[in-house]
Amino acid sequence: MIGTWRLAGVGLVMAVMLAGLGLRLWAIQVTETEDYSAEAERNLVRVVATPAPRGDIYDRNGELLAGTKASLAVVVDMALVEDDFAEDLAQRLAAFLDQPASEILERFDTANSGAQLILAKDLTERQALTLVEHREDFPGVAVIPQPVRDYPNAELASQVLGYIGKPSEADLERPGVKGTDVVGKAGVERFYDDLLRGTEGEIKYRVDATRSVLQRLGEQESEPGDNLILTIDSGIQTQLQESLKAGLELARDLEMAERTEALEVENVQTRLFLAREAAQLAAIREANERRAAAAEAGEDAIADEDSLAIEEAGEIDEGEVLGSLYSGLPIDENRVCVPVQRVEVGVGSRTLLSGMTERTMRLDAVLENGTQRVAVVDVDGEQFEVEDGDTFASTLRVIAIEQEALIVSHADKWCPVRAVGVVEDPNDGSILAMASYPSFDPSAFVDGLTQSQWESLGTINAFTNFAIQGQYAPASTFKVVSYVLALEESIYPLDRPTGDRIIGDGESAADPAAEEGQTEVDVPEGEETPPTTQPPSDEELQPLTSDTELYNCTGSLRFRFNDGSSQVYRDWKRNGHGPLDLHGALQASCDLYFWEIALRVWNERSNEAGINNEDLWQEWARQFGFGTETGIDLPFEKPGLIPDRQWFRDEQRKGTGRVRSTGPWVGGDLMNAVVGQGTVLVTPLQLSNGFSAMVNGGTLWEPRVVSEIVNQDGEVTDENEKATLGTIDLDPDTVRAIRTDLQQVVNGPIGTARSAFANFGPRVASVGGKTGTAEIIKAEEDVQEVDTAWFVGLAPVGSPDYVVTVVVERGGSGGGVAAPVARQVLQYLVNGESFVTPLEPGERAD
Amino acid sequence: MAYTEERTQMSLLRRERQLRPDLMLVIPYLLLSALGLVMIYTASAPRLEEAGLSPTQELEQQAAFVLVGFAAFAIVSVISLSVVRPWVPALYLGSVVTLILVLSPLGSAVKGAQRWIQLGPIRFQPSEIAKLAVILGLAMLLSAAARPMRWDRVARAVLIVAVPAVLIFLQPDLGTMLTFGFIAGVMIFVAGATWRQMAALLVAGLVATVAVFQAGVIKTYQITRLTAFLDETSDVLNTQYNQFQSQIAIGTGGVFGKGLFNGTQTNLRFVPEQSSDFIFTAVGEQLGFAGSFFVLVMFGLIIWRVLVAAANARDRFGQLAAAGVAALVAFHVFVNIGMTIRVMPVTGLPLPFMSSGGTVFVVMSVALGMAHSVWMRRSPLVGERTGGDS
């Protein structure tokens, strides 16, 4: 019959198929059988991780600052949730937990099949009971006690403690960190995260396919994290935070009072009118020039363009013109200024912008312009088209443009922003208290912040520890460096009776006039013509030879150039202080005395017989730790900045805009640096640490917030012992002198902090300090000053145990605002809580 | 001579009634069935016992079907196929009708597939019976084919297969549909299709497959099932859970297996569907390579004997029917065992004679019986001289 060959062919094919199967079976069952045994073993063993409780954080007296509490959580074991039941389960859980079912379902879908999802925390006992009783309705769902971070004292020491959250990409690369863990994100929680986390435990079970437990194979207990003992004293910390808060409020009240006063004097309308006129005049002049140029070139001038330009010029920005007197600046419900507010408005809606005069902002549309979004917004009738990052309507800056909304910050750049404080023990570098206000409650992070909470707190930088991250110009507090330099190096000012000097041509000791608003350069009114008598030139003058010789601290130091132009540096006190020696100059905070020291260093920088060291002052400053991080055991510390010629040149080359674009480092820059202005930057901690080194005899400590690490049984596993960064060779007489003079700043007749400490109470004589008021003139905006107020205090002055550093950003004067805040803290430290008196503004003295 | 003629006539009848069974076919059949029962017991007993039921419940159920199957095999073996032949069209049409009924509300769905019909206490799968109907129908159509085969016959053959195949596909039952394709291909080839016709069939098959995928008719899960086994890295626990567990189970069997009831995968229920589609896993794990090899050899013997029966068939109808049976058994074996060791995708085809399931066993027994019948009536009958055609 036909087909036998075909049948044979079919048979062959089938034989090959079977042979193939046989070969594969051989491979699996004989050759690779070991691998499969391992796989099977894995199937059978299920590992459940048991979380380790996070270590606790205590203050130096054993008070709990951060701990762990048990919270009942709803955990879904995805391995037990069958696909066809998942939706049903999600619905039931949604109803029970009051969460949207779609969210729960999404979490189910995106989860690994072996994952354990935490759906809710902080269940009440009743809820937990219900779930357990009805467990058939909720297969795969269990109630498990979860350790949760707890901060019993809310905002106390929040920046030092930090907060916890989900790990970032970088965190996940650390050994032992999983996506489901929490890690410290800031503060001590972050710095000591590895110690605080402990080690997870695990329980191994033998299971069958339905995940029923057959046998418990073994358990490895979790190891709780270590506890930290901080150097922080809760009592001092509480007082510091309260005082900082009161201080910031005081500063804002003072600011509002100043504005009200200024408004009474200034006629706002006149000012605006004059500004408009000036702008239009300028535009007309420009138009004329254009016409002239066009006529010269033989073209017809375009008249319409000109008149439009002139009209537009008349539309000035009120906010720019009026500055801090502008009535549209944001205020709170008590009609006190607010540094920044976050405002959101949806498409088609309007919102009110707070201010002495309220304005209405309306978002008309959001346009998509390729990759960019443009918001069309109307503020009180004026239309703007803005993109991300733009500023408009005087006070507004775009934070984000969403599809249906616009988010802006409504800011007042003259309103006091924050108050920062540090209390350090100068005998070992322990930090007794550290805070910045506005602050936050770390508990909020435990469950996760909402987007708006995050944004509001972020807008005011509540999370940042400005004590180590804020870099400010130290102002007059920095005079102590030159003071020490003077005594140790015997460098004193030239003897100058009139406070004027002559400069030859080709050499200018000071900056060219009004370049980028770098320094205060002010030609005094009414003194356009130089006086007839020529003051002596520098070559003819003799330097003072001792710290007790008097120098005439007049109100200003004028530089005259051979071409007849002149430049004036003004003391903070208009009319000067009169004759003072080094000690008096520190007590009264005379600028001239210290400028003169700078000038001597500058003029003799190349003089082999003289000082012969351009960076002498910088070297002294750096010895006290300025310009470098202190190495404190907290994250994100900033190094500050001590400028010199090299740095200056680098900045010019980089074109950062922080320094003038042409011309080298000159004596005027050093003058600014010496009084802590210009480009000098320090953090409050650095200042505290530097002062500590001066008053304790020359030991520069490495500050610390953690003193001991203790395990769960109370045994000390590690000590963070005090450590030094260096020793400064100071003459005991210098140390004695500085202590005495600082004491006189507070207690003496010419001391700038005298009025602030007037009602201190007993033992005021044991208190010393130094004020500082830094004038900030922003390089980009040619606007009025917003001063940073400083005060560094110490007690007891003979052998100090406390150094208290306070800075109020945009606070006004050091003596007026910062000193009273420090005064409260010192009252607490020296006399006790009952002696703390309410804040009152001190004299506006630097 | 008259005496010799008479004798010849007489003996022809007697010869026809003389049974010449093929022990090499029957014994593997019996052995595999027995082994299947044992495996079903080891796979089901622990589970049943835990659930508080009788551990032999499934065994007993399948044993009943096995006995029915044995009886069917014996009866069909004895019946000559030519007796059956006139009934083939009716059988075919009836089969198509039941396939349509399955898709209608009368059909019952089990595990998301519309495959069963419940008639009182009896539940059966029309698609299984359709396999027989199509084999017989094709055999009948192709047995009249001329040489060389004409294209219109090829087309008709395709039609005969296509109608039930599509109906089955709509259940949906992808695996069974592919079985039909394979059987048809083999039978058309054996019937004498030219290479060009075979090529055309192949191309048509591929085009149809592609069209079906593109038309999105195949549900995604079916595609994922098909492709998942190729992808080592995709989420093992979801799509390929069964296969993965099965392969592990078989792998851990080693050379001689872990012994009955010692299969941790099997007995700890890691391999779902173990009694039915994944019965081979039980063999591999408990009896090792020795057991797997034994099963392969047994199937090899059966298929070989069926092909030999086809080669020696008395008429083309018988030859083609036997070829169809060989293809039926071979395809099931290859796809099912292949599935358990991740050489083939999961298609839901049972292992003949071993997987649990009543309709399947009986139908397979009948099919084997048909092949056996062809053998027993093979040419030459006792005393007959061969006609010299081949």
Interface residues (C-beta under 8 A of the other chain):
Chain A: M1 I2 G3 T4 R6 L7 A8 G9 V10 G11 M14 A15 M17 L18 G20 L21 G22 R24 L25 W26 I28 Q29 V30 E32 T33 D35 Y36 S37 E39 A40 N43 L44 D83 S113 G114 D208 A209 T210 L214
Chain B: R147 V186 F189 V190 A191 G192 D235 L237 N238 Q245 Q247 I248 A249 I250 G251 T252 G253 G254 V255 T264 Q265 L268 R269 F270 V271 P272 G284 G288 F289 S292 F293 L296 F299 G300 I303 W304 L307 A310 A311 A313 R316 Q319 A323 A326 A327 A330 V333 F334 I337 G338 I341 V343 D389 S390
